[in-house]
Structure formats: structure tokens, C-alpha cells
Amino acid sequence: MRDIGRLALASTTIFSLIASTACTASSGESGDGGAGPSSKPASTAPGTAGAAGIGDPDFPKDGNGGYDVRHYRLKLGYEPAAKRLDAVASIDATALQDLSRFNLDLTGLDVRTIKVDGAPAAFSREGHELTVTPAKTLAAGRPFAVRVAYGGRPEPIRDADNLGVYGFIPTADGAFVTCQPNGAKTWFPANDHPADKATFDFEITVPKGVTALANGEMAGRPRESGGKTTFVWRERHPMVTYLATMTLGKFQLREGRTAAGLPNLAAADPEYASALNDLYTLSGKITDYWSTVFGPYPFGSTGGVVDDYAAGYALENQTKPMYGGFDPDEGIIAHELAHQWFGNSLSIKRWQELWLNEGFATYAEWLWSEHKGEETAEQIFQRHYGSLESPMWEYPPGKARPDDLFNNSVYTRGGMTLHALRQRIGDKTFFDLLRAYTARYKYGAVTTDEFIAMAEERSGKQLDGLFQAWLFTPQRPASW
Ligand SMILES: [Zn+2]
């Protein structure tokens, strides 16, 4: 994600924030004694409930415990005029413990029926938690299939002080769907935390004339029937839930391949038609360049989407970064496409390690500037380092704060951390390290400790002092 003024745009939603915060707090601790409230540790005893959170200390109700999703198949019908979603989510998962019941995350919307392995299941709802009780206990280690039929009018999450407006955002001609950090639950039942990645199929039916854009590649041409069009998209590589999208509206498309041969799709709302060709060309050029710097591109296609919803930010949706209501410049395209490696292929297990996404994507902006013969990464680093009064010196980026997750320090001081590392170990070792890192953890998840261990392993240097000074100390590093 990169912000271009999100907080100013979101300031009118402050009353919604107060309401939604109160709602979240009250649903968290009370529990009903059986749905696995976060205060109760996940039990591994036979036939117990899966935990209501996946175990992220800063977001204790996000995601769920007790199972691992392998695949989501989402059949989604949307009527922009009525702002109405009608959907069936089929989820293939594996039980990690014997499960008498388990939770999904879903906010708003009405659940009609749930089946587990073809048999009707009981369910209850409390806040964002959808608790499912299958007819029979699910055995540890065994796959199971959940089918949820649901619908209603999806609404985004509004968090003006911290996270902005995100999730399923209805627009005049469709929807703008960007879900970081936990907004997937506004449009499908999910294990909504990056620690559980899965592959996705999307089958999206919209009125004729509306284009549906989702992750991955289109399977066949759109089908027309009865005044409606159905688009089928497949993301066959593992993806975290916050990167899933079903962005809908009137779009102009440009399709082709990058110079290196990768499928490339750019889409622009007619209001941003003049941005389409640059978006297409730059996305292709930058993806090809990053493939030489960061290692082979991890996914099946690249591109980007400019919609007319004034989100004030861009989000790196897998294979299709979204630019909300502005004509993206090269720096922000370089940032979002670098995330395809850092954040998307290599995802984080805990939100507090967000610098592994944003520090790397910010540093990529500096590398792109250097590549273009403009300001070098060293010059940009020195410019920030010379800013003696910056608030980022008091915010160590190695542990992002849940109440200020997207702080500038996570981006800029995170990027500076990588430059300090590059200064210390030299260009050859630094860029070899980046490629080895993206190869070792491809499609997986990473931690800061794993990155540091790998940097030490590849360089043969003791680097804990450097990372301690840059990532974990609330002051401007003096030496490293
Ligand atoms: Zn970002």
C-alpha cells in the first residue's frame, strides 16, 4: 500500500470509526463461552472449538485457528444499481486439530445456509465472527469443504484515524475492492489474516457493460446470458486474503505482453482513460526490470487498475495493483509492483512485521529512481538521514504499532534499513541476498528474524547491531 493523502479524505468518517470501534470491543471479550474467544488459548484436545483468532498478538480476533484454507471458490453476483451481492463461497480447508466447531470472518451480509462436507451445519454470528458447527466433528489432519450461501449490501470498513476506508467499497458503476489489512470479510467469509494463504477462483456475474476484474488471469472469454456477463478469474498461486479483489465498473482495457513475454493487463475507468497507455507500458517495463533485480516474477501476469474512486491510496492486489482515483506516477507503480515479491509472494505472519512489505517497496522506489539516472538510493537515504527532527526516529519500524500500522517510519525508515544493510555488505552481496531471499521463501511467509539470519548467512557478517539500531531503537541511529 502507499498513501497519497488517505487520512485527509477519510476525516469525514470519524463518527463511523467511533461506532465500529465500540462494536469491535464489545464483541471481543464477552464471548459465549464456547466460540473460542481470544482470551482463551487454542486447545488441541479432541473435538474442541477452533480459536476465534489466528494468533496475531496485535489483532487477536483476525483470522481463525484450528484449520488452514487451501482454496476459495467464490461465485459472486453483484447489482451495482441495488448495491446488492448474492454469493456462494466454497472453501477447501484442512483441520489442524479435531474441530467440533470453527470460525470464519464475515462482516455485515446475511448468511442463508452453510454446509460442511455436504451436510447442513449450524452457525451463529457475533461481530465479525461467524461460528460454524458441523454435524460431525472434523478430524485433525483431514480436508473438509465448507459452502456458505450469503448475500446483502456489502459495506467497507471505515477507520479514519488509522486504516482509512477499505474492503468492498461500492461505487457509482460497480465497486472498488482493496482489503488491507482485514477487509476481505466485507465480501466473503474468510480466514482473514495473511498467515493463511490460499489459491482462488472467482466467478463474477454483473450486468452487461460492467467489467469484473479479479486476481490472476481470466479463464476463457466473458460469457453473456440474459443481460448479464460472467467473468471467471483464477489466481493459481497462493494469496493472502487482503490482496483479493472483485473490482467492478466501466473500464477501458489494454492487454498484451511485457517485453519479456509476461501477460500484462491494464484497466482504467473512462475518467482516467488518458492514464491507460502509461499504466500499461510502465507496469510492463517495471515488472520486467524488477524480475532482473529481485528474481523471477512470481505470478502469471502483471498490470494495474485505475478506478475513479478517490481512495487516496494504492494497494498491491496480487497481479493487479489498484490505484484509487489518481493517475499513478512511476514511483508508485514501482512500489506496488515490488510488493508482488515483497508482501505478496513473500507474505508476513504478523502485522507488526509490516516493514518486510513496506520497507522493501519503499526501497524499490529509490532503486527505480537510481535506475532511471535520477536521485540515487544513497542520495535519498542521506536526505532522510539529514532530517534530524523527523518523528520516524521515535517510531522503530521493526515493530509496527497496531494503532498506527502504516506510519511513515515503517516505509521510510524501513527502506533506510535496507540501504544501511547495502552500505554494510556491498552491492553484490546485497542484491544476491534479495534474489536468494525471494527464492527461498517464494509463495511462503517470512519473519524479520529469518531475513536477518539470511543476511548474516549470505554476508558472513554479524549484523544484529545494524538491525537493532535501525529497526528496534527509538532514536536516530548514530552508527551501525
Ligand atoms: Zn506499500
Residues whose N, C-alpha, C, O or C-beta is under 5 A from the ligand:
A	BS01	ZN	M1 R2 E358 A361
